[in-house]
Amino acid sequence: MKASQFFISTLKEAPADAEVASHQLMTRAGLIKKLGAGIYSWMPMGLRVLRKVEAIVREEMNRAGAVELLMPVVQPAEFWQETDRWNKMGPELMRVQDRHGRDFVVQPTSEEVVTDIARQELRSYKQLPRNFYHIQTKFRDERRPRFGVMRGREFIMKDAYSFDRDLEAAKGSYQAMAKAYRAIFDRFGLRYRAVAADSGAIGGDLSEEFQVIAATGEDAIVYCPQSSYAANMEKAEALAPSGPRPAPGQALEKTPTPGKATCAEVAQLLGVPLASTVKSLVLATDEANAAGEIVKSTVWLLLLRGDHDMNEIKVSKVPGLDAGFRFATLAEIDAHFGCQPGYLGPIGLKKPVKLVVDREVAVMGDWICGANVVDFHMTGVNWGRDLPEPDAVADLRNIVEGDPSPDGKGLLAVERGIEVGHIFVLGTKYSKAMNATFLDEAGKPQHMEMGCYGIGITRLPAAAIEQNHDERGIIWPDAIAPFTVVLCPITPERFPDVKVAGEQLYAQLLAAGVDVILDDRGERPGAMFADWELIGVPHRVTIGDRGLKEGLVEYQHRRDTAPTKIALTDILAHIKGRLSV
């Protein structure tokens, strides 16, 4: 490709709404153009990156035995009604109607459609296992689209779905996909972690996220530097403290804490560690009748150490809270505690509550909590003496740096990541809801065991940029760069030898299968270099009259601080050698 034939549109300044590096640089480099909130056009330069991402994904999926098809973006509502996701998905699901008033969805994912295909086409155990995938546009009506294509409303995803005879076979399909995903992300040339994860709204058992490591990542990744343990914050287990609970050493006292409503304020006032305080979180669950009317509400009190944060995913696994919960209203809090938030605790309640205690709190002694009286806290609180032993103890909190690893092989560390892939074992969640069955060896119908495997095609370039950029622009890994090599002849209109050398090297690189662009726009050297540094092409060859007289050209990798002089006769071999690194 020659630059004069291509479309290059760079900007000196990023738009005002671009908060993160990838959004700023993708816009400035002319990769994307905003059309509306969370909706972007992919410009020619950006589309080349997308197509390379798709090609790698497609090659490895095909190599792993998956079969490509293409499912529609717009899907009839009745399939989503079969699984009840029509009601459960909420406002993120874009609902539309045709001219006849029939309901459709703009798909955020394709479990229902692929399950319908499977129940029609896969009738016998002899047709299993099977794995279908497609690369298709999705739409999720994000409440607050942000970070450019990182969290847009319209996006492209590769989603794959496996169908198996039984759970063991489904786990085999899952492991095959886990291996394929590692091959995919290895080829992208990015630093990533595969972490155990919660399945979320899609559902399922086995689950693993693929996270590109980046300081701007929205997700916290928990890992053990001394072992292979890795999980996202939602999944990482906080182990129960070792050793017995200390014996009471203080008397129970109602201590004045005027105007101090938070654990941090109370700890500072009393001159004690924040870890000696206990925070109270009040939740509620509702029971509804057949008409959907709430007939009963139950108030729950969760106790966590003052320096710990509640993990909502873990809380949602607690029996009784696993059908859904909400934060209690002020009226409910007043009715049970007789006090405003900030001074709540488990002692002296007006009405009983369901008490669930974090593992750390269960072994604390002489701790501090709210007294259910404004401007007062209870100090010297101890289980067994001042209040009964807790009915339920569970892991309710987020991991913090330095917690022991669940595998017993060291201490945990935390870093940020951007989720670019997610794999699940779904089980029979969708096949039962849609009656997708096959006949087993005995001729009896059985529900298919399913798996689900996604990669964010449009999110991945943004994640790559967050990990690979500097003050001058993007630094693409070779595998997904819009062009791998750029040739920059200096004023070829004045120096015919420069033009000839550029054209010859261009032809040689093309013949060698290198993705090269020749900048023949006639730009000044400074402007030309600035464009390609911003765009992030990893390998640059500069051809100038002075160097040519000595038989030399200049080679510079995008990460190099200065160019290297290379003989013109050797530059092709040099580039090919660098590309193989």
Rosetta blueprint (number, residue, H / E / L):
1 M L
2 K E
3 A L
4 S L
5 Q L
6 F L
7 F L
8 I L
9 S L
10 T L
11 L L
12 K L
13 E L
14 A L
15 P L
16 A L
17 D L
18 A L
19 E L
20 V L
21 A H
22 S H
23 H H
24 Q H
25 L H
26 M H
27 T H
28 R H
29 A L
30 G L
31 L L
32 I E
33 K E
34 K E
35 L E
36 G E
37 A L
38 G L
39 I E
40 Y E
41 S E
42 W E
43 M L
44 P H
45 M H
46 G H
47 L H
48 R H
49 V H
50 L H
51 R H
52 K H
53 V H
54 E H
55 A H
56 I H
57 V H
58 R H
59 E H
60 E H
61 M H
62 N H
63 R H
64 A L
65 G L
66 A L
67 V E
68 E E
69 L L
70 L L
71 M L
72 P L
73 V L
74 V E
75 Q E
76 P E
77 A H
78 E H
79 F H
80 W H
81 Q H
82 E H
83 T L
84 D L
85 R H
86 W H
87 N H
88 K H
89 M L
90 G H
91 P H
92 E H
93 L L
94 M E
95 R E
96 V E
97 Q E
98 D L
99 R L
100 H L
101 G L
102 R L
103 D E
104 F E
105 V E
106 V E
107 Q L
108 P L
109 T L
110 S L
111 E H
112 E H
113 V H
114 V H
115 T H
116 D H
117 I H
118 A H
119 R H
120 Q H
121 E H
122 L L
123 R L
124 S E
125 Y H
126 K H
127 Q H
128 L L
129 P L
130 R E
131 N E
132 F E
133 Y E
134 H E
135 I E
136 Q E
137 T E
138 K E
139 F E
140 R L
141 D L
142 E L
143 R L
144 R L
145 P L
146 R E
147 F L
148 G H
149 V H
150 M H
151 R E
152 G L
153 R L
154 E E
155 F E
156 I E
157 M E
158 K E
159 D E
160 A E
161 Y E
162 S E
163 F E
164 D E
165 R L
166 D L
167 L H
168 E H
169 A H
170 A H
171 K H
172 G H
173 S H
174 Y H
175 Q H
176 A H
177 M H
178 A H
179 K H
180 A H
181 Y H
182 R H
183 A H
184 I H
185 F H
186 D H
187 R H
188 F H
189 G L
190 L L
191 R L
192 Y E
193 R E
194 A E
195 V E
196 A E
197 A L
198 D L
199 S L
200 G H
201 A H
202 I H
203 G L
204 G L
205 D L
206 L L
207 S E
208 E E
209 E E
210 F E
211 Q E
212 V E
213 I E
214 A L
215 A L
216 T L
217 G L
218 E L
219 D E
220 A E
221 I E
222 V E
223 Y E
224 C L
225 P L
226 Q L
227 S L
228 S L
229 Y L
230 A E
231 A E
232 N E
233 M L
234 E L
235 K L
236 A L
237 E L
238 A L
239 L L
240 A L
241 P L
242 S L
243 G L
244 P L
245 R L
246 P L
247 A L
248 P L
249 G L
250 Q L
251 A L
252 L L
253 E E
254 K E
255 T E
256 P E
257 T L
258 P L
259 G L
260 K L
261 A L
262 T L
263 C H
264 A H
265 E H
266 V H
267 A H
268 Q H
269 L H
270 L H
271 G L
272 V L
273 P L
274 L H
275 A H
276 S H
277 T E
278 V E
279 K E
280 S E
281 L E
282 V E
283 L E
284 A E
285 T E
286 D E
287 E E
288 A E
289 N L
290 A L
291 A L
292 G L
293 E L
294 I E
295 V E
296 K E
297 S E
298 T E
299 V E
300 W E
301 L E
302 L E
303 L E
304 L E
305 R E
306 G L
307 D L
308 H L
309 D L
310 M E
311 N L
312 E H
313 I H
314 K H
315 V H
316 S L
317 K L
318 V L
319 P L
320 G L
321 L L
322 D L
323 A L
324 G L
325 F L
326 R E
327 F E
328 A L
329 T L
330 L H
331 A H
332 E H
333 I H
334 D H
335 A H
336 H H
337 F H
338 G L
339 C L
340 Q L
341 P L
342 G L
343 Y L
344 L L
345 G L
346 P L
347 I L
348 G L
349 L L
350 K L
351 K L
352 P L
353 V L
354 K E
355 L E
356 V E
357 V E
358 D E
359 R H
360 E H
361 V H
362 A H
363 V L
364 M L
365 G L
366 D L
367 W E
368 I E
369 C E
370 G E
371 A L
372 N L
373 V L
374 V L
375 D L
376 F E
377 H E
378 M E
379 T E
380 G E
381 V E
382 N L
383 W E
384 G L
385 R L
386 D L
387 L E
388 P L
389 E L
390 P L
391 D L
392 A E
393 V E
394 A E
395 D L
396 L L
397 R E
398 N L
399 I L
400 V L
401 E L
402 G L
403 D L
404 P E
405 S L
406 P L
407 D L
408 G L
409 K L
410 G L
411 L E
412 L L
413 A E
414 V E
415 E E
416 R E
417 G E
418 I E
419 E E
420 V E
421 G E
422 H E
423 I E
424 F E
425 V E
426 L E
427 G E
428 T L
429 K H
430 Y H
431 S H
432 K H
433 A H
434 M L
435 N L
436 A L
437 T E
438 F E
439 L E
440 D L
441 E L
442 A L
443 G L
444 K L
445 P E
446 Q E
447 H E
448 M L
449 E E
450 M E
451 G E
452 C E
453 Y E
454 G E
455 I E
456 G E
457 I L
458 T L
459 R H
460 L H
461 P H
462 A H
463 A H
464 A H
465 I H
466 E H
467 Q H
468 N L
469 H E
470 D E
471 E L
472 R L
473 G E
474 I E
475 I L
476 W L
477 P L
478 D H
479 A H
480 I H
481 A L
482 P L
483 F L
484 T L
485 V E
486 V E
487 L E
488 C E
489 P E
490 I L
491 T L
492 P L
493 E L
494 R L
495 F L
496 P H
497 D H
498 V H
499 K H
500 V H
501 A H
502 G H
503 E H
504 Q H
505 L H
506 Y H
507 A H
508 Q H
509 L H
510 L H
511 A H
512 A L
513 G L
514 V L
515 D L
516 V E
517 I E
518 L E
519 D L
520 D L
521 R L
522 G L
523 E L
524 R L
525 P H
526 G H
527 A H
528 M H
529 F H
530 A H
531 D H
532 W H
533 E H
534 L H
535 I H
536 G L
537 V L
538 P L
539 H E
540 R E
541 V E
542 T E
543 I E
544 G L
545 D H
546 R H
547 G H
548 L H
549 K H
550 E L
551 G L
552 L E
553 V E
554 E E
555 Y E
556 Q E
557 H E
558 R L
559 R L
560 D L
561 T L
562 A L
563 P L
564 T E
565 K E
566 I E
567 A E
568 L L
569 T L
570 D L
571 I H
572 L H
573 A H
574 H H
575 I H
576 K H
577 G H
578 R H
579 L H
580 S L
581 V L
